[in-house]
Amino acid sequence: MKQLSLVRPLAAMLLTAIVMWCMALEAQQANGATAKERMKNFDYLVGTWSCAHQVGDFSGKYTTRYEKVLGDLWLKETYDFPPKQFGDNPGAVRAEALIGYDERRGQFVRLFPHSHERYW
């Protein structure tokens, strides 16, 4: 009888180990996606968008354009803010961002400079 009582806990431990192994394998396969495969997730953004923003009393309209560049490995965003739509700046502002996937680091990266000598 004592041997039978150990079967259930051992079976439960074995089943748990198999489930965890399957989950780890699936995560590893998902992490192994290439940059090009990861960037396909953003295909729906490609095109020109009319946008509006409001932060407190500050609001305005602008245009955003998305396009795939550099062999479809990067998504280029172009923001065009008309005059007096970007804080205290009286002139128009253009900003461009590049979004890509760094396979070595396993994460997305973004560089975002704009026409008033700032970037983040």
Backbone hydrogen bonds in HBPLUS format (Angstrom, degrees):
<---DONOR---> <-ACCEPTOR-->    atom                        ^
c    i                          cat <-CA-CA->   ^        H-A-AA   ^      H-
h    n   atom  resd res      DA  || num        DHA   H-A  angle D-A-AA Bond
n    s   type  num  typ     dist DA aas  dist angle  dist       angle   num
A0005-SER N   A0001-MET O   3.14 MM   4  6.44 148.3  2.24 147.7 156.2     1
A0006-LEU N   A0003-GLN O   3.22 MM   3  5.37 143.2  2.36 100.4 110.3     2
A0007-VAL N   A0004-LEU O   3.22 MM   3  5.27 143.7  2.36  99.6 109.7     3
A0010-LEU N   A0006-LEU O   3.16 MM   4  6.21 162.3  2.19 148.7 154.2     4
A0011-ALA N   A0007-VAL O   2.79 MM   4  5.92 156.8  1.85 152.5 159.6     5
A0012-ALA N   A0008-ARG O   2.89 MM   4  6.08 158.7  1.94 153.6 159.4     6
A0013-MET N   A0009-PRO O   2.92 MM   4  6.13 155.3  1.98 146.4 153.1     7
A0014-LEU N   A0010-LEU O   2.89 MM   4  6.08 157.6  1.94 147.8 154.1     8
A0015-LEU N   A0011-ALA O   2.89 MM   4  6.07 163.4  1.92 150.3 154.7     9
A0016-THR N   A0012-ALA O   2.94 MM   4  6.09 159.6  1.98 145.9 151.6    10
A0017-ALA N   A0013-MET O   2.94 MM   4  6.13 156.0  2.00 145.6 152.1    11
A0018-ILE N   A0014-LEU O   2.98 MM   4  6.24 154.9  2.04 150.1 156.7    12
A0019-VAL N   A0015-LEU O   2.95 MM   4  6.20 164.3  1.98 153.5 157.5    13
A0020-MET N   A0016-THR O   2.94 MM   4  6.12 163.6  1.97 150.9 155.5    14
A0021-TRP N   A0017-ALA O   2.93 MM   4  6.06 152.9  2.00 143.6 151.3    15
A0022-CYS N   A0018-ILE O   2.93 MM   4  6.19 157.7  1.98 150.6 156.2    16
A0023-MET N   A0019-VAL O   2.96 MM   4  6.22 156.5  2.02 149.5 156.0    17
A0024-ALA N   A0020-MET O   2.95 MM   4  6.14 157.0  2.01 147.2 153.3    18
A0025-LEU N   A0021-TRP O   2.94 MM   4  6.13 156.0  2.00 147.7 154.4    19
A0026-GLU N   A0022-CYS O   2.96 MM   4  6.16 159.3  2.00 147.7 153.0    20
A0027-ALA N   A0023-MET O   2.98 MM   4  6.18 160.4  2.02 147.4 152.7    21
A0028-GLN N   A0024-ALA O   2.91 MM   4  6.07 155.0  1.97 146.1 153.2    22
A0029-GLN N   A0025-LEU O   2.98 MM   4  6.23 155.4  2.04 148.0 154.2    23
A0030-ALA N   A0026-GLU O   2.94 MM   4  6.20 155.8  2.00 148.4 155.3    24
A0031-ASN N   A0027-ALA O   2.88 MM   4  6.08 156.0  1.94 148.4 155.0    25
A0032-GLY N   A0028-GLN O   3.04 MM   4  6.16 125.4  2.35 135.2 149.0    26
A0032-GLY N   A0029-GLN O   3.19 MM   3  5.02 136.3  2.39  91.3 103.5    27
A0033-ALA N   A0030-ALA O   3.28 MM   3  5.67 163.1  2.31 113.3 114.8    28
A0038-ARG N   A0034-THR O   2.95 MM   4  6.27 158.9  1.99 153.6 159.6    29
A0039-MET N   A0035-ALA O   2.89 MM   4  6.09 154.7  1.95 151.3 158.1    30
A0040-LYS N   A0037-GLU O   3.28 MM   3  5.37 141.7  2.44  97.5 107.8    31
A0041-ASN N   A0038-ARG O   3.18 MM   3  5.87 159.3  2.23 114.5 120.2    32
A0042-PHE N   A0039-MET O   3.05 MM   3  5.71 168.2  2.07 119.2 123.1    33
A0043-ASP N   A0040-LYS O   3.21 MM   3  5.36 171.4  2.21 114.0 114.6    34
A0045-LEU N   A0042-PHE O   3.00 MM   3  5.68 159.9  2.04 121.6 127.4    35
A0046-VAL N   A0043-ASP O   3.17 MM   3  5.60 150.8  2.25 113.1 120.6    36
A0047-GLY N   A0066-TYR O   3.04 MM  19  5.35 158.1  2.09 133.8 138.1    37
A0066-TYR N   A0047-GLY O   2.86 MM  19  5.35 164.5  1.88 157.4 161.6    38
A0049-TRP N   A0064-THR O   2.68 MM  15  5.11 166.7  1.69 162.1 166.8    39
A0064-THR N   A0049-TRP O   2.88 MM  15  5.11 166.0  1.90 150.7 155.4    40
A0051-CYS N   A0062-TYR O   2.81 MM  11  5.32 170.3  1.82 171.9 169.0    41
A0062-TYR N   A0051-CYS O   3.01 MM  11  5.32 158.8  2.05 134.5 138.4    42
A0053-HIS N   A0060-GLY O   2.91 MM   7  5.56 156.6  1.97 156.5 160.8    43
A0060-GLY N   A0053-HIS O   3.07 MM   7  5.56 148.6  2.17 145.4 147.4    44
A0055-VAL N   A0058-PHE O   2.69 MM   3  5.20 164.5  1.72 161.8 167.1    45
A0058-PHE N   A0055-VAL O   3.04 MM   3  5.20 147.9  2.15 134.6 129.6    46
A0063-THR N   A0080-ASP O   3.12 MM  17  5.24 162.9  2.15 141.7 145.2    47
A0080-ASP N   A0063-THR O   2.84 MM  17  5.24 161.4  1.88 157.0 161.7    48
A0065-ARG N   A0078-THR O   2.82 MM  13  5.06 154.7  1.89 141.7 150.4    49
A0078-THR N   A0065-ARG O   2.79 MM  13  5.06 150.9  1.88 146.6 155.5    50
A0067-GLU N   A0076-LYS O   2.97 MM   9  5.31 147.3  2.08 143.2 153.3    51
A0076-LYS N   A0067-GLU O   2.77 MM   9  5.31 172.1  1.78 168.2 165.4    52
A0069-VAL N   A0074-TRP O   2.95 MM   5  5.37 164.4  1.97 146.5 149.7    53
A0074-TRP N   A0069-VAL O   3.29 MM   5  5.37 155.5  2.36 158.6 154.5    54
A0073-LEU N   A0070-LEU O   3.37 MM   3  5.84 159.2  2.42 107.3 113.1    55
A0075-LEU N   A0099-ILE O   2.87 MM  24  5.15 158.9  1.92 148.4 155.7    56
A0099-ILE N   A0075-LEU O   2.93 MM  24  5.15 156.2  1.99 142.2 150.1    57
A0077-GLU N   A0097-ALA O   2.79 MM  20  4.96 164.3  1.82 146.5 151.9    58
A0097-ALA N   A0077-GLU O   2.83 MM  20  4.96 152.9  1.90 140.2 147.4    59
A0079-TYR N   A0095-ALA O   2.71 MM  16  4.99 168.8  1.73 154.5 158.6    60
A0095-ALA N   A0079-TYR O   2.91 MM  16  4.99 157.3  1.96 141.0 147.6    61
A0081-PHE N   A0093-VAL O   2.76 MM  12  5.02 176.4  1.76 167.0 166.1    62
A0093-VAL N   A0081-PHE O   2.93 MM  12  5.02 158.2  1.98 140.9 148.1    63
A0084-LYS N   A0090-PRO O   3.17 MM   6  4.62 128.0  2.46  99.1 112.5    64
A0089-ASN N   A0086-PHE O   3.36 MM   3  5.81 155.5  2.43 133.2 131.2    65
A0115-SER N   A0094-ARG O   2.78 MM  21  5.44 153.2  1.85 161.3 170.5    66
A0096-GLU N   A0113-PRO O   3.04 MM  17  5.92 160.6  2.08 167.1 171.7    67
A0098-LEU N   A0111-LEU O   2.93 MM  13  5.40 152.9  2.01 150.3 159.1    68
A0111-LEU N   A0098-LEU O   3.06 MM  13  5.40 153.0  2.13 145.8 154.2    69
A0100-GLY N   A0109-VAL O   3.05 MM   9  5.45 159.1  2.10 146.8 152.7    70
A0109-VAL N   A0100-GLY O   2.87 MM   9  5.45 159.8  1.91 147.8 151.7    71
A0102-ASP N   A0107-GLN O   2.90 MM   5  5.59 162.5  1.94 158.9 157.2    72
A0106-GLY N   A0102-ASP O   2.79 MM   4  5.79 130.7  2.04 146.8 162.4    73
A0107-GLN N   A0102-ASP O   3.38 MM   5  5.59 148.4  2.49 140.9 144.7    74
A0120-TRP N   A0112-PHE O   3.11 MM   8  5.25 141.8  2.26 116.9 127.7    75
A0114-HIS N   A0118-ARG O   2.98 MM   4  5.83 151.7  2.06 163.8 161.6    76
